[in-house]
Structures are given as structure tokens and as C-alpha cells.
Amino acid sequence: MATKRISRGKFNRMQQLSNQDGVIAALAIDQRGSMVKMMQNAVGQEHYNIDMVYEFKELVSQELTKYVSAILLDEELGFKGMAAKNKNAGLIMSYEKTGYDANTPGRLPDILPEDSLQRLIQKGADAAKVLVYYNPDDPQDILDKKHAFLERLGNEARAADIPVFVEPIVYDNVVTDDKSPEFAKIKPQKVIKTIEEFTKDHYYIDILKVEVPVLFKNVAGFNDSNPVVYSQQEAADYFKQASDVATRPFIYLSAGVPTKTFHEELIFAGEHGAKYSGILGGRATWFEGIEAYAKNGKDGLKHWLDTIGRENVEQLNKILKQYATPWYDVYGGKDKLEIIDLKLSN
């Protein structure tokens, strides 16, 4: 394999975001609108105030970044979490506006208008994350807008010398319920096509943060009372295909599945040849802590985080130790990376 060039800034920041094995064992708590709704539902609308969200993110960051390699936070609601994180944990900051304009076709992405990657670096970021809703079967004019958007993002990240994580969430314009058995049937090819597209070199995406290629609740043997859409062999083939098309490192997101399901997905992926380089685990790690906070306040949440929350993270770390591969392995290993100084390379 030819030597892969990487800038010194990107390499150093990737190492800051990774554990000693070169694996991204990271925590995600950058939810904004959905986090407010979760907290309102837990405490009741009449008792809710925004300070609860600030405090929740602060405590999750303070307690759980002792055990992870990095944390993903938004500045809007997670500024206290950014200040409270363990100094050894890397910081990934959200760079996209939350949601999308439902009145414009195509779920088009946009970045925070008051920020730039230079500004995120000044705020302590080791990487930026951008979520993009993506349907590889959309009309070409929609695809062109998203492809050009990500090309601009990748080039901004090159100039700023900071890694960029892109999170493509697949959807369909006809089958709109992305938790349905009908969507489960079409999801694998959408995920595979999406990974194939966005690991192309000209996007300069450093890490693709992807969904697992199946709805795991519809896999035989893991389906509980849900309909079976895939046999275990079919699911295994989809995991392998999605991994094999990737030419850049990818990590899995938890996509709001229960803790047990996320663990099962990661083990299943590893056992069937998916070469993932870690995780950004969100609700599967901390979701039940919201109820603990609603019932018993700050002390109740802290106790939950120091017991069940910590156990969730440590279990994930064990799975990653066994199954994840270093981010640089997709390039043939660390010795295949040529680290260049941008000032000297121009």
C-alpha cells in the first residue's frame, strides 16, 4: 500500500481523540432540540428549565470522560460540559445547525453561521463533527448540493489542519419511517452506497461516523418480538460489505438504540469482519441517567454515572479492545503514514 500523507496537526489531534490502541472510544452528547425534549418529558414541562440541560451535560462530561478517549459536545447547550471534561479526553465539537428546513426539499445541511473551524480550534476543539442527512437515491441536484457542501467542509478542515468527522444519516423519500421493517429492507444498500461515496479522497473526510447497515432489531435472534427482516448471515454480509467499501476510517454511532443492543451490534460487527475504528456512543451510554436526574437531582445523576454509566462505558471499552481496529490501519498502519508539516509542504 502506498504511503498516506497526513498533516502533523491532523495526526496529533487524531491521536488526542484516540486511546492507546489508536481506537476512538468516544462519548457523544451533542443533542440539542432532542435533549431539551428528553429532559422536559422526564421532569415535566412545569418543572423544566434550561439550566437542567446545562447541568446534565456538565455532569455526564465530568464523570464519564475519565473513561473515554474523547467527547462530542455542542457549544450551545454543552458549554459547561466542555469546561468540565477530563483534560486527557479529546474534544469534538458540533459544527452543523441542528435539524433541517422541512420546507426545502432534500434536508439540506448548514453549518453554524457564527463559527468557523479556526474558531472551534480556539475554543479547544480537536475535531469538528457535521451531521448530514443523506439519501443516495435523491435527485442529482440534491446530491450535488450535499457533495459540494462536504467538499467545502473538507477543504476548510485541510486549511485549518483539524480532523473533520462527518455523520451521514440515511433516509428515504417514500419510506419515511426509518424504524419500520420496510425501511429495514432498503437501509443496507443506502448505508453501503453512502460509505462508498464519502470515503472518496476528494472529500477529505477524516472519520466517517456511520450507522450500522441494518436495523438490528429486525435481525433473526436479536429481534425480540419484532419482525425478522434479515437472517444473521444476511446481516453479517451487510456489515462486511459496508466495511469493505470504506477507504477511510469509520466509527459507529449508537443511533438511540438501547445499551444492550448497541453492545450486541458492536460484537456482531467485529465477529463478522467489520473493520470499525471505534464509536461515538450517545444515548446508549447515558440515556437512563436522565430519569435518575429527574427523580433525584444532581446527586442522583452523579451516583448513576459513577455506577451504571461507568459500567456502560467500561463494557464498551472491553468490546472495542477486542474488536475495533486502529484508525490508521485503513492506511496500512501507522508506519505507512507520512506526517507532513503544512508550512513546509506549501
Buried (B, 14 or more C-beta within 10 A) or exposed (E): EEEBEBBBBBBBBBBBBBBEBBBBBBBBBBBBEEBBEBBBEBBEEEEBEEEBBBBBBBBBBBBBBBBBBBBBBBBEBBBBBBEBBBEEBBBBBBBBBBEBEEEEEBBBBEBBEEBBBEBBBEEEBBBBBBBBBBBBBBEEEBBEBBBEBBBEBBBBBBEBBBBBBBBBBBBBEEBEEBEBBBBBBBBBBBBBBBBBBBBEEEBBBBBBBBBBBBBBBBBEEBBEEBEBBBEBEBBBBBBBBBBBBBBBBBBBBBBBBBBEBBBBBBEBBBEBEBBBBBBBBBBBBBBBBBBBBBEEEEEBBBBBBEEBBBEBBEBBBEBBEEBBBBBBBBBEEBEBBEBBEEEEEE
